[in-house]
């Protein structure tokens, strides 16, 4: 049976409510590295899974949400991602960081979901980021809040460019790690990064932000 509890980011925690006794030594999972947690999770350690979830679910949630642009869908996908970690922790081979491995799982599930629904080139949230000449001063000021405008402009980027910016700047992934998660050559990552930054700069200028 699964415990479904909405967290601060609206995620669904997917770990068994009934788990057998752990076959790993009794150490403090909170102080363990991701790699050690994965070993414990592979042995059925529910506490290690809870610590891992608490450590990573917010970032993974934000990454998925930027891809699918829907909170309800994101919550469902987060449940699937961490259930996948719980069930298949033994498949982690250590050839990348644990966070890179998890983001790869999250990306696969998000893109699979996107392929099953119509693609919208522009959404209501993005449209609200563009200043209307009829806006009153208070509304215009709200739209010029830098962090808000940046987030909204990011949603206007094509998904293939948005995820590159997201992984590199919000998750601090190297070009090699981004290439591994996305499944493309490193030089292609560099090209998409350049195009994404150029397009984002143009969107920001259109929103009244010359530099950040």
JOJO-V279767 format. One record per residue. RES is the residue in one letter. PSI is psi in whole degrees, 0 to 359 (* if undefined). Layout:
res	psi
RES	PSI
RES	PSI
//
This chain:
res	psi
X	147
X	142
X	123
X	110
X	121
X	126
X	189
X	328
X	10
X	20
X	170
X	116
X	125
X	88
X	148
X	142
X	341
X	112
X	145
X	173
X	140
X	143
X	16
X	159
X	153
X	94
X	171
X	108
X	329
X	330
X	3
X	153
X	165
X	321
X	319
X	319
X	320
X	321
X	318
X	321
X	319
X	336
X	7
X	24
X	106
X	322
X	320
X	322
X	319
X	319
X	317
X	316
X	313
X	327
X	329
X	345
X	329
X	313
X	319
X	321
X	312
X	322
X	313
X	319
X	322
X	334
X	314
X	341
X	36
X	121
X	318
X	316
X	320
X	317
X	318
X	318
X	323
X	320
X	316
X	320
X	310
X	336
X	323
X	318
X	314
X	317
X	329
X	29
X	331
X	348
X	349
X	121
X	357
X	14
X	350
X	177
X	158
X	319
X	324
X	318
X	315
X	319
X	328
X	318
X	315
X	318
X	316
X	315
X	322
X	314
X	325
X	321
X	317
X	326
X	340
X	1
X	157
X	143
X	128
X	125
X	344
X	135
X	171
X	321
X	318
X	318
X	325
X	345
X	342
X	125
X	131
X	132
X	337
X	358
X	141
X	166
X	322
X	317
X	318
X	320
X	318
X	319
X	340
X	0
X	119
X	309
X	323
X	316
X	318
X	314
X	319
X	322
X	326
X	323
X	342
X	348
X	150
X	149
X	322
X	333
X	322
X	319
X	329
X	313
X	317
X	309
X	320
X	318
X	323
X	332
X	356
X	30
X	143
X	169
X	321
X	318
X	320
X	316
X	321
X	316
X	315
X	335
X	37
X	162
X	155
X	321
X	327
X	323
X	315
X	317
X	314
X	324
X	315
X	315
X	322
X	315
X	321
X	315
X	320
X	319
X	320
X	320
X	319
X	320
X	320
X	335
X	5
X	15
X	114
X	327
X	154
X	*
//
